Amino acid sequence: MSGDGGEVARAEQAPAPQPLRGRRVCLGVSGSISAYKSVEAARRLEDAGAIVDVALTPSAARFIPPLTFRSLVKGEVAVDLWDPSAPAEQHVAMGRRADAMLVAPASATTIAKLAQGIGDNPVTLTALASSAPLVVAPAMDAVMFAQPSVQANLELLKARGAFIAGPGIGRLASGGQGLGRLLEPVELAAAVRSAIGRSVGELRGRHIIVTAGGTREPIDPVRFVGNRSSGKMGVAVAEAARDQGAAVTLITTQGRPQGGYGIVVREVETALEMQAEIGKAARGAHALVMAAAVADYRPAEASESKLKKQDAEQEGMTLELVENPDVVASIDAAKLLKVGFAAETDDLIRNAQAKVAKKGLAFIVANDVSQSDAGFQVETNRVVMLDANGGVERLPLMHKYDVGWAILDRLRAHRGWA
Ligand code: CTP
C-alpha cells in the first residue's frame, strides 16, 4: 500500500465527531434572500448528529421550496398552520422536543414578532411553544438593522436569554456593504452548539483558557522563528469546551477560527505576548489547556527594519537567541488546573512524564509527531495522557475534537477540579 493510501485508511478509522448527537434542533426560516444559507445550516446541524425540524414562514417558503428541506432533513417540515395533512398541533410538538431553536435568517418582522410574542406563522408559533434556548440570526439591509425598533427588539430578546448570532458585515442583497449579512452556516451551527452547551453542558459556569498555534518570534518586520503547529488541536479543545457550556478564552497565533461562535479569541504572536494574555485571563479561570507550541528561544533582538543580505566577504549569518520563559510553568492562579501537551519524536512517555512535575501540570497530553495521521496539520491525533502519579491512558486515533472532549472529561474528574 502506498504511504498516502495508508494514511487515508487510518484517518477513516476515526469516526467523525458528533457534537450534537441525540439533539433535536428546530430551524425557523423567515423571508430573506439569505434563506439559502439555512439549507446548508440544516445540513451542518445534521452532520453534527442532530435531527433537524424545520418551520418556514410563508415568505420563507417563497424563497426556498419546502421540498428542499423535506428532501434534506430527518425531522419534520412545517409550512402551513392550516394544512389538514400536517400532524395536529405540529408546532407544539416541534417546540417541545427541541433542544434549541435557531431562527435563521431572522427578518426584522420575525424579530419583532418573537420579541412581542406574536405567533401567527409556523416559525413564531413554534418559538412560542418552546422553552429551549433560542438563537436568533438577523439578516436584513444595514439601515433596517440599525433601526431603533429592530435594536430594541433584539435587546428585549437578549435580556430574556436569547442568543443573538450576528449579523456579519459584508455584501448585502440590497446593494453595497454593511452590517446585516446572515452569518455563514458554519457559524450558525456553532451558535446552536454554544446555546445548547450554555443551557445543559457539564462546564456551565466554568472558564477555560486554551492556547493554540505556534508562536512567532520576530527576527525583523518580515521574518520570524516559528514552527509547524497549525493550531487545530487547541481550536478543537476550545470548541469542545464551548460545546460543554464553558466560557472559553482562546489565545492563538492563528487568527479567529471558523465556527468559533461563543469563543473569546485573543490573537498573539510571541511567547511573551501569549504569557501576558494568559496572565490577564487566568484570574478566576478553572483550567488552562496549553496546546500552543511555544518557541523555547527568541531572537535576542528583533530588528526594526528588514535585514539586508550581508556583504559578500562575510559568509553566513549568526542569529543570537535568548530563552523564552516556560509559559505554562510560570502561570499560577488559585483553582487553575493546567494541562500541557508534549509533541515528541523520541522516547515519548519518559520525555512527556518528566514535564508533568516540572511544569506543575494536572496531566500532559503526549503525542508522537513523527506519525503521519497524528500531530501537526491533520484533523486526527493519537495521544497518551500522563499524570503526576505515573497514570498512563492511551487513546486510539481520534478526531482532535474528540481528543478535546476526552481532555475535558479528565479535567472534570481530576481531584483538583474546583
Ligand atoms: N511550553 C510553554 N512554554 C515554553 C515551552 C513549552 O508553556 N517556553 C508548554 C507547551 O505549550 C506545552 C508544554 O509546555 O504545553 C510542553 O512543551 P514542549 O515543547 O514539549 O516542552 P519543552 O519544555 O519546550 O521541552 P523540549 O522542547 O525540550 O522537549
Residues whose N, C-alpha, C, O or C-beta is under 5 A from the ligand:
A	BS01	CTP	M290 A291 A292 A293 V294 A295 D296 N324 P325 D326 V327 V328 A329 V339 G340 F341 A342 A343
